[in-house]
Amino acid sequence: MSDQPVALVTGGSRGIGRGICVELARSGFAVCINYHGNEPAARETLRLCAEVANPDGRGSDICQGDVGQAADRERLVQTALGRWQRLDVLVNNAGITSVGRLDILEATEESWDQVLAVNLKGAFFLTQRVAQAMMRLAQSPPPSYQPAIVNISSVSAYALSTNRGDYCISKAGLSLATELWALRLAEHGIRVYEVRPGIIETDMTAAAKEKYDQLLAEGLTPIRRWGTPQDVGKAVAALVLGAIPFSTGEVINVDGGYHLRPFPR
C-alpha cells in the first residue's frame, strides 16, 4: 500500500483539471490523471506533476476513461486501487459544454444526453462507487487517511445562459448532488465539497477572451482579472488537506467575487 495519499482527478489532462492535478501533486498526492481522448495532454500533465513533486515520475499516472460510461468508471476505480491500494480523494472535474450552444428553443436531446451523462450522471455514479471503496478502506485505514470528494461545478449553476441550458442544469444538479453526498457520507468520515469556478483562463475559454477581457476591465468581477487553473487547484488542495475539517457540503467560490453580484456604480 502506498504511503502517499492518492487522488483520482477526472478530466485531468488540461485546463482546470491539469491545474488541480499539479497542485495536488505539489501537496504530496499521487495523482491518477483521468483523460478521455487526449493522451498527449494527459502525459504533459503527468510530466508537470512529476516536475513539482516526484522527479523520478513514479508518483502519479494516467488512466483513460469516459466517466459517462459505467464500465469506464469501474476501470478508473480499479486502476487506482490496483496500483496504490488506497484512494483518498476523488475530484469530479470532467465536463463538457453544451453541444453547439443552441438556444433552449432549438436544443437537442442528443446534446442533453451527452452533457448530462458526463457532467452529472458520471460524477454522481463515480462518487457512489468511490464512496463505497472509501468506506471499506476506512475500516482499516491507510496512514493519514482523510477521505474527501470535491465536485467542480461552475457559476453556471446559477448564472443563466439560455444557449447552454443543458450545461447550466448539469452544474445546478451537481451542486445539489454535493449536498446529498455530504449529508449521506458524513457519518463515514468522508467530507464532500463543491468548488465553483468563475471565468477561468483555459483553452475552452480562449474563443471568448476578447469579450471577457473587456467585461473584466469594466468590473464584471470585483477582482478584475482572469482566474487560472492554479487558483482552482489551490482551493481543491486546501480542502482535501483538511484546512476546514469541521465542514462538509460547502461551496467554495473561485470566481473573483462574481457571486457577490454588486449593482453597477
C-alpha positions in Angstrom: 0.0 0.0 0.0 1.3 3.5 -0.9 2.4 5.7 1.9 1.3 8.7 -0.2 -2.3 9.8 -0.3 -3.9 9.2 -3.7 -6.3 11.4 -5.7 -8.3 10.5 -8.7 -9.0 13.5 -10.8 -11.4 13.2 -13.8 -10.7 15.3 -16.8 -7.2 15.9 -15.7 -5.4 16.3 -19.0 -5.8 20.1 -19.4 -7.3 23.3 -18.2 -8.8 23.3 -14.7 -8.2 19.6 -14.3 -4.5 20.0 -15.0 -4.3 22.8 -12.5 -5.9 20.6 -9.9 -3.6 17.6 -10.6 -0.4 19.8 -10.4 -1.5 21.4 -7.1 -2.4 18.0 -5.6 1.0 16.6 -6.7 2.7 19.6 -5.2 0.8 18.9 -1.9 2.1 15.3 -1.8 -0.5 13.3 -3.5 0.0 10.6 -6.1 -2.5 11.6 -8.8 -4.5 9.2 -11.0 -4.9 11.6 -14.0 -8.0 10.6 -15.9 -8.4 11.6 -19.6 -11.0 10.8 -22.2 -9.2 11.1 -25.6 -6.2 13.4 -25.4 -3.4 11.2 -24.2 -0.5 13.6 -25.1 -2.2 16.3 -23.0 -2.5 13.8 -20.1 1.1 12.9 -20.4 2.0 16.6 -20.2 0.0 16.9 -17.0 1.9 13.8 -15.7 5.2 15.5 -16.6 4.2 18.7 -14.7 3.1 16.6 -11.7 6.5 14.9 -11.6 8.3 18.2 -12.0 6.7 19.7 -8.9 6.6 16.7 -6.6 8.2 13.5 -8.0 11.3 14.0 -10.1 11.5 10.2 -10.9 8.0 10.3 -12.3 6.8 7.3 -10.3 4.2 9.0 -8.0 1.4 9.7 -10.4 0.0 8.0 -13.5 -2.6 8.5 -16.3 -5.8 6.5 -16.9 -8.1 6.7 -19.9 -11.8 6.6 -19.4 -15.2 8.2 -20.2 -16.9 9.0 -17.0 -20.2 8.8 -18.8 -19.8 5.1 -19.2 -20.3 2.7 -16.2 -17.6 0.3 -17.4 -15.0 3.1 -17.7 -15.9 4.4 -14.2 -15.3 1.0 -12.7 -12.0 0.7 -14.5 -10.8 4.0 -13.1 -11.5 2.9 -9.6 -10.0 -0.5 -10.1 -6.9 1.1 -11.7 -6.3 3.4 -8.7 -6.9 0.8 -6.1 -4.8 -1.8 -8.0 -1.8 0.5 -8.3 -1.8 2.2 -4.9 -4.2 0.1 -2.8 -5.8 3.3 -1.5 -7.9 6.2 -2.7 -8.1 9.3 -0.5 -9.6 11.9 -2.8 -12.0 12.0 -5.8 -12.2 15.2 -7.8 -15.2 15.2 -10.2 -13.8 17.7 -12.7 -14.6 16.1 -16.1 -17.1 18.2 -18.0 -18.2 19.2 -21.5 -20.1 22.3 -22.6 -23.4 22.4 -24.5 -23.0 20.9 -27.9 -23.5 23.7 -30.4 -24.6 26.2 -27.7 -28.1 26.2 -29.1 -30.9 28.3 -27.7 -33.1 26.2 -25.5 -35.9 26.5 -28.1 -33.7 24.6 -30.5 -31.8 22.4 -28.0 -31.4 18.8 -28.9 -31.9 15.6 -26.9 -28.5 14.4 -28.2 -26.7 17.3 -26.6 -28.7 16.9 -23.4 -27.8 13.2 -23.2 -24.1 13.9 -23.8 -23.8 16.8 -21.4 -25.8 15.3 -18.6 -24.0 11.9 -19.0 -20.6 13.4 -18.4 -21.3 16.4 -16.1 -23.9 14.9 -13.8 -24.6 11.2 -14.2 -20.9 10.4 -14.5 -20.0 12.4 -11.4 -22.9 11.0 -9.4 -22.2 7.4 -10.0 -18.4 7.7 -9.8 -19.0 9.3 -6.4 -21.2 6.3 -5.4 -18.5 3.8 -6.5 -15.6 5.7 -4.8 -17.6 6.3 -1.6 -18.1 2.5 -1.3 -14.4 2.0 -1.7 -13.6 4.7 0.8 -15.9 3.2 3.4 -14.2 -0.2 3.1 -10.7 1.4 3.3 -11.8 3.3 6.4 -12.4 0.0 8.3 -8.6 -0.5 8.3 -7.4 2.9 7.2 -4.1 3.6 5.5 -1.7 6.1 7.1 -3.1 9.6 7.4 -6.4 8.7 5.7 -8.6 11.7 5.2 -11.2 10.8 2.5 -12.8 13.6 0.6 -14.7 14.2 -2.5 -14.7 17.5 -4.5 -17.2 18.4 -7.2 -16.1 21.1 -9.7 -19.2 22.9 -10.8 -19.4 26.4 -12.3 -21.0 29.8 -11.8 -23.4 28.4 -14.5 -25.1 26.6 -11.6 -26.9 29.9 -11.0 -25.8 32.3 -13.8 -28.2 31.6 -16.6 -27.3 31.1 -20.3 -30.2 30.3 -22.5 -27.9 29.0 -25.2 -26.4 26.5 -22.7 -29.4 25.2 -20.9 -28.2 21.6 -20.6 -24.8 22.7 -19.2 -26.4 25.0 -16.6 -28.8 22.3 -15.5 -26.0 19.8 -15.2 -24.0 22.2 -13.0 -27.0 23.0 -10.8 -27.7 19.3 -10.4 -24.0 18.7 -9.5 -24.4 21.4 -6.8 -27.4 19.6 -5.3 -25.6 16.3 -5.6 -22.8 17.7 -3.5 -25.2 18.4 -0.6 -26.8 15.0 -0.9 -23.5 13.1 -0.8 -22.2 15.4 2.0 -25.2 14.5 4.1 -25.0 10.8 3.4 -21.3 10.3 3.8 -20.6 12.5 6.9 -21.2 9.6 9.3 -18.5 7.7 7.5 -15.9 10.5 7.8 -16.0 11.4 4.1 -16.1 15.2 3.5 -17.8 16.4 0.3 -17.3 19.9 -1.2 -18.2 21.9 -4.2 -15.7 24.2 -5.8 -17.4 26.7 -8.1 -15.1 28.3 -10.7 -15.9 31.5 -12.5 -14.1 32.9 -15.5 -11.0 30.8 -15.8 -8.4 31.2 -18.5 -8.2 27.9 -20.3 -8.2 26.7 -23.9 -12.0 26.3 -23.6 -12.5 30.0 -22.9 -9.9 31.2 -25.4 -12.5 31.9 -28.0 -14.2 34.4 -25.7 -11.0 36.1 -24.4 -11.6 39.5 -26.0 -15.1 39.6 -24.7 -14.2 38.7 -21.2 -11.1 41.0 -21.2 -13.5 43.9 -21.8 -16.0 42.7 -19.2 -13.4 42.2 -16.5 -11.9 45.6 -17.2 -15.4 47.1 -16.7 -15.8 45.4 -13.3 -17.7 42.1 -14.1 -15.8 40.7 -11.0 -14.6 42.6 -8.0 -11.2 41.0 -8.5 -10.5 42.3 -12.0 -8.6 39.5 -13.6 -9.0 36.1 -15.2 -8.9 33.2 -12.8 -6.3 30.5 -13.5 -6.4 26.7 -13.2 -3.9 27.1 -10.4 -6.4 29.2 -8.5 -8.9 26.3 -8.6 -6.2 23.8 -7.9 -5.1 25.6 -4.7 -8.7 25.7 -3.5 -9.1 21.9 -4.0 -5.8 21.2 -2.3 -6.7 23.3 0.7 -10.0 21.4 1.1 -8.6 17.9 0.8 -5.7 18.6 3.1 -8.2 19.4 5.8 -7.9 23.1 6.0 -11.6 23.3 7.2 -12.1 19.9 8.8 -15.3 20.7 10.7 -17.2 21.4 7.5 -18.8 19.5 4.7 -21.3 20.3 1.9 -19.7 23.8 1.5 -19.5 25.8 -1.7 -16.1 27.4 -2.3 -16.4 30.1 -4.9 -13.3 30.6 -7.0 -14.7 33.4 -9.2 -13.0 36.7 -8.3 -16.1 37.7 -6.3 -18.6 37.3 -9.2 -21.1 35.6 -6.9 -21.4 38.9 -4.9 -23.2 40.4 -7.9 -22.9 44.1 -6.9 -25.0 46.7 -8.6 -23.1 48.9 -11.1 -21.9 52.2 -9.7 
